[in-house]
Amino acid sequence: MVVAEALARGLPVVAAEALGQGAERLRPGLLVPPADAMALGDALRAWLDDPGLRRRLRAAARERRELRPGQSNTTSVVAGILAGASR
């Protein structure tokens, strides 16, 4: 949920889970393996030290935000699934 919230606001993410891709197939953040502190440190260092990387990640996050379904669409899908499960 935190990843979705960040992307909804056009914020890039450093995560150990899937982030999706924008239309240009750019990831809106950096992925690191779970429980790999060295990889997390390297990703954060790259993010902090490289203004060009931050610009690209922000642009990809904004693009990804535009491709994600809205909250009302997600709510409708979940409601449909729950209605089908109750039958």
Backbone as a chain_set.jsonl record, in Angstrom:
{"seq": "MVVAEALARGLPVVAAEALGQGAERLRPGLLVPPADAMALGDALRAWLDDPGLRRRLRAAARERRELRPGQSNTTSVVAGILAGASR", "coords": {"N": [[0.804, -1.184, 0.0], [1.966, 1.209, 0.71], [3.767, 1.651, -1.382], [1.971, 2.013, -3.521], [0.685, 4.36, -2.637], [2.833, 6.174, -2.637], [3.493, 6.171, -5.388], [1.094, 7.151, -6.378], [1.342, 9.758, -5.717], [3.344, 10.533, -7.328], [5.918, 9.949, -6.482], [9.164, 8.544, -6.479], [10.333, 5.221, -5.609], [12.181, 3.161, -3.34], [12.418, -0.177, -3.1], [11.632, -3.626, -2.219], [9.954, -5.007, -3.775], [7.693, -5.517, -6.56], [7.314, -2.787, -8.776], [6.056, -2.105, -11.043], [5.803, -0.697, -14.381], [6.255, 2.201, -16.416], [4.879, 3.717, -19.415], [7.092, 3.97, -21.039], [8.542, 1.846, -20.256], [10.047, 2.225, -18.005], [11.069, 1.796, -14.678], [9.517, 3.072, -11.76], [11.259, 3.544, -9.628], [13.791, 2.103, -7.49], [14.743, -1.25, -7.291], [15.586, -3.565, -4.787], [17.098, -6.554, -3.53], [15.334, -8.538, -1.095], [16.259, -8.29, 2.343], [18.896, -7.53, 1.874], [21.105, -5.593, 2.901], [23.363, -4.259, 1.945], [22.788, -3.854, -0.787], [20.546, -2.206, -0.511], [21.723, 0.015, 0.733], [23.478, 0.776, -1.345], [21.596, 1.46, -3.334], [20.214, 3.597, -2.134], [22.35, 5.367, -1.814], [23.012, 5.855, -4.51], [20.641, 7.091, -5.312], [20.657, 9.397, -3.705], [23.035, 10.639, -4.48], [22.928, 11.141, -7.214], [21.61, 13.424, -9.189], [20.451, 13.297, -11.754], [19.471, 10.681, -11.878], [17.504, 10.852, -9.884], [15.736, 12.681, -11.112], [14.93, 11.165, -13.361], [13.676, 8.997, -12.077], [11.597, 10.323, -10.714], [10.142, 11.286, -12.915], [9.392, 8.853, -14.08], [7.833, 7.827, -11.996], [5.703, 9.645, -11.959], [4.652, 9.144, -14.493], [3.917, 6.459, -14.198], [1.947, 6.754, -12.281], [-0.097, 7.89, -13.787], [-0.837, 5.713, -15.315], [-1.892, 3.901, -13.566], [-4.882, 2.394, -12.26], [-7.655, 4.321, -11.024], [-8.739, 5.013, -7.605], [-11.518, 4.603, -7.326], [-12.053, 2.824, -9.384], [-10.517, 0.609, -8.579], [-11.842, 0.011, -6.178], [-14.337, -0.756, -7.197], [-13.644, -3.094, -8.614], [-12.702, -4.755, -6.523], [-15.062, -4.916, -4.997], [-16.7, -6.275, -6.812], [-15.378, -8.75, -6.935], [-15.658, -9.63, -4.281], [-18.455, -9.772, -4.147], [-18.927, -11.831, -5.975], [-17.65, -13.917, -4.653], [-19.279, -14.324, -2.514], [-21.46, -15.668, -3.417]], "CA": [[0.0, 0.0, 0.0], [2.859, 2.372, 0.762], [4.274, 1.852, -2.74], [0.873, 2.587, -4.302], [0.492, 5.737, -2.181], [3.95, 6.986, -3.141], [3.337, 6.32, -6.829], [-0.069, 8.011, -6.62], [1.802, 11.135, -5.548], [4.449, 10.769, -8.243], [7.189, 9.819, -5.766], [9.89, 7.311, -6.742], [10.354, 4.302, -4.466], [13.203, 2.127, -3.193], [11.608, -1.251, -2.533], [12.01, -5.011, -2.492], [8.8, -5.617, -4.437], [7.435, -5.021, -7.909], [6.847, -1.406, -8.867], [5.407, -1.867, -12.327], [6.574, 0.092, -15.332], [5.52, 3.209, -17.151], [4.731, 3.483, -20.852], [8.442, 3.871, -21.607], [9.121, 0.665, -19.611], [10.937, 2.648, -16.93], [10.559, 1.525, -13.336], [9.433, 4.324, -11.002], [12.025, 3.427, -8.398], [14.899, 1.155, -7.503], [14.447, -2.506, -6.618], [16.697, -4.225, -4.108], [16.698, -7.861, -3.005], [14.96, -8.526, 0.329], [17.281, -8.595, 3.362], [20.231, -7.227, 1.363], [21.405, -4.255, 3.402], [24.36, -3.639, 1.067], [22.079, -3.39, -1.987], [19.722, -1.072, -0.103], [22.64, 1.137, 0.909], [23.939, 1.207, -2.672], [20.476, 2.109, -4.02], [19.986, 4.898, -1.499], [23.488, 6.218, -2.152], [22.843, 6.27, -5.902], [19.511, 8.013, -5.346], [21.039, 10.653, -3.076], [24.203, 11.245, -5.126], [22.775, 11.327, -8.663], [20.418, 14.229, -9.49], [19.833, 12.804, -12.992], [18.706, 9.495, -11.513], [16.299, 11.308, -9.172], [14.82, 13.254, -12.116], [14.362, 10.061, -14.154], [12.768, 8.241, -11.223], [10.387, 11.132, -10.5], [9.371, 11.282, -14.164], [8.8, 7.515, -14.223], [6.778, 7.695, -10.985], [4.535, 10.418, -12.438], [4.094, 8.403, -15.627], [3.262, 5.26, -13.653], [0.728, 7.23, -11.611], [-1.122, 8.095, -14.817], [-1.246, 4.417, -15.853], [-2.567, 3.105, -12.526], [-6.32, 2.664, -12.163], [-8.035, 5.18, -9.907], [-9.254, 4.339, -6.421], [-12.903, 4.154, -7.533], [-11.97, 1.628, -10.229], [-10.023, -0.474, -7.727], [-12.929, -0.319, -5.266], [-15.347, -1.496, -7.966], [-13.113, -4.429, -8.901], [-12.712, -5.518, -5.27], [-16.476, -5.154, -4.658], [-17.166, -7.342, -7.709], [-14.768, -10.017, -6.498], [-16.304, -10.012, -3.031], [-19.833, -10.163, -4.459], [-18.843, -13.155, -6.608], [-17.233, -14.903, -3.655], [-20.363, -14.566, -1.544], [-22.516, -16.45, -4.064]], "C": [[0.859, 1.265, 0.0], [3.401, 2.681, -0.625], [3.202, 2.512, -3.588], [0.638, 4.05, -3.923], [1.6, 6.647, -2.704], [3.799, 7.228, -4.636], [2.164, 7.227, -7.164], [0.307, 9.486, -6.495], [2.991, 11.472, -6.442], [5.807, 10.693, -7.589], [7.881, 8.516, -6.139], [10.064, 6.508, -5.455], [11.612, 3.439, -4.51], [12.502, 1.0, -2.461], [12.184, -2.615, -2.872], [10.846, -5.742, -3.156], [8.588, -4.963, -5.796], [6.867, -3.611, -7.872], [6.03, -1.158, -10.121], [6.317, -1.042, -13.212], [5.662, 1.113, -15.973], [5.464, 2.839, -18.625], [6.086, 3.311, -21.533], [9.227, 2.715, -21.003], [10.174, 1.032, -18.563], [10.29, 2.313, -15.597], [10.559, 2.84, -12.551], [10.165, 4.249, -9.661], [13.142, 2.424, -8.57], [14.496, -0.086, -6.73], [15.707, -3.076, -5.999], [16.216, -5.576, -3.597], [16.312, -7.755, -1.521], [16.154, -8.914, 1.209], [18.711, -8.371, 2.87], [20.562, -5.778, 1.719], [22.397, -3.527, 2.508], [23.685, -3.077, -0.188], [21.2, -2.184, -1.666], [20.585, 0.174, 0.076], [23.13, 1.682, -0.425], [22.838, 1.966, -3.42], [20.217, 3.496, -3.444], [21.105, 5.874, -1.816], [23.368, 6.742, -3.581], [21.74, 7.316, -6.012], [19.916, 9.393, -4.803], [22.136, 11.382, -3.849], [24.004, 11.616, -6.591], [21.494, 12.102, -8.98], [19.697, 13.766, -10.763], [18.984, 11.568, -12.728], [17.417, 9.904, -10.806], [15.29, 11.9, -10.148], [14.146, 12.156, -12.924], [13.353, 9.252, -13.338], [11.479, 9.015, -10.955], [9.519, 11.141, -11.745], [8.682, 9.928, -14.368], [7.678, 7.309, -13.216], [5.531, 8.454, -11.412], [3.856, 9.698, -13.597], [3.332, 7.17, -15.144], [1.953, 5.626, -12.964], [-0.403, 7.367, -12.62], [-1.65, 6.773, -15.363], [-1.99, 3.554, -14.842], [-4.054, 3.421, -12.52], [-6.603, 3.538, -10.938], [-8.616, 4.37, -8.754], [-10.674, 3.834, -6.634], [-12.941, 2.908, -8.407], [-11.521, 0.424, -9.398], [-11.115, -0.933, -6.768], [-14.0, -1.137, -5.971], [-14.895, -2.924, -8.26], [-13.159, -5.304, -7.655], [-14.148, -5.85, -4.866], [-17.041, -6.282, -5.54], [-16.633, -8.708, -7.314], [-15.439, -10.515, -5.226], [-17.744, -10.458, -3.259], [-19.866, -11.563, -5.087], [-18.482, -14.232, -5.619], [-18.351, -15.238, -2.683], [-21.499, -15.407, -2.136], [-22.333, -17.916, -3.858]], "O": [[0.515, 2.262, -0.634], [3.488, 3.848, -1.008], [3.487, 3.472, -4.304], [0.417, 4.886, -4.798], [1.334, 7.76, -3.159], [3.956, 8.356, -5.103], [2.226, 7.991, -8.127], [-0.331, 10.353, -7.093], [3.575, 12.55, -6.335], [6.76, 11.302, -8.076], [7.238, 7.466, -6.119], [9.956, 7.047, -4.354], [12.056, 3.034, -5.584], [12.038, 1.182, -1.335], [13.093, -2.745, -3.692], [10.771, -6.969, -3.098], [9.237, -3.972, -6.128], [6.032, -3.291, -7.026], [5.383, -0.119, -10.25], [7.45, -0.728, -12.847], [4.45, 0.917, -16.063], [5.942, 1.779, -19.031], [6.196, 2.571, -22.51], [10.436, 2.608, -21.209], [11.076, 0.245, -18.273], [9.092, 2.526, -15.413], [11.496, 3.63, -12.664], [9.72, 4.835, -8.674], [13.402, 1.952, -9.677], [13.963, 0.017, -5.625], [16.771, -3.07, -6.618], [15.04, -5.725, -3.265], [16.902, -6.967, -0.782], [16.954, -9.772, 0.838], [19.643, -8.97, 3.406], [20.327, -4.861, 0.931], [22.293, -2.313, 2.327], [23.976, -1.955, -0.602], [21.117, -1.247, -2.459], [20.22, 1.259, -0.376], [23.193, 2.895, -0.622], [23.102, 2.985, -4.059], [20.024, 4.457, -4.189], [20.86, 7.056, -2.056], [23.594, 7.925, -3.836], [21.888, 8.31, -6.723], [19.559, 10.422, -5.375], [22.162, 12.613, -3.87], [24.828, 12.334, -7.158], [20.413, 11.516, -9.036], [18.47, 13.837, -10.841], [17.899, 11.424, -13.292], [16.352, 9.359, -11.097], [14.094, 11.64, -10.019], [12.936, 12.2, -13.15], [12.301, 8.868, -13.849], [10.392, 8.437, -10.966], [8.297, 11.018, -11.652], [7.523, 9.872, -14.781], [6.671, 6.68, -13.541], [4.417, 7.958, -11.245], [2.628, 9.65, -13.672], [2.238, 6.877, -15.625], [0.969, 4.892, -13.056], [-1.542, 6.999, -12.333], [-2.789, 6.711, -15.826], [-2.646, 2.583, -15.218], [-4.453, 4.564, -12.744], [-5.875, 3.492, -9.946], [-8.943, 3.193, -8.907], [-11.01, 2.745, -6.17], [-13.774, 2.028, -8.193], [-12.095, -0.659, -9.513], [-11.295, -2.134, -6.564], [-14.515, -2.103, -5.409], [-15.689, -3.858, -8.161], [-13.599, -6.452, -7.712], [-14.416, -6.971, -4.433], [-17.779, -7.14, -5.054], [-17.357, -9.703, -7.354], [-15.753, -11.7, -5.112], [-18.204, -11.414, -2.635], [-20.732, -12.375, -4.762], [-18.963, -15.359, -5.734], [-18.365, -16.319, -2.095], [-22.406, -15.813, -1.409], [-23.139, -18.712, -4.341]]}, "num_chains": 1, "name": "protein.A"}
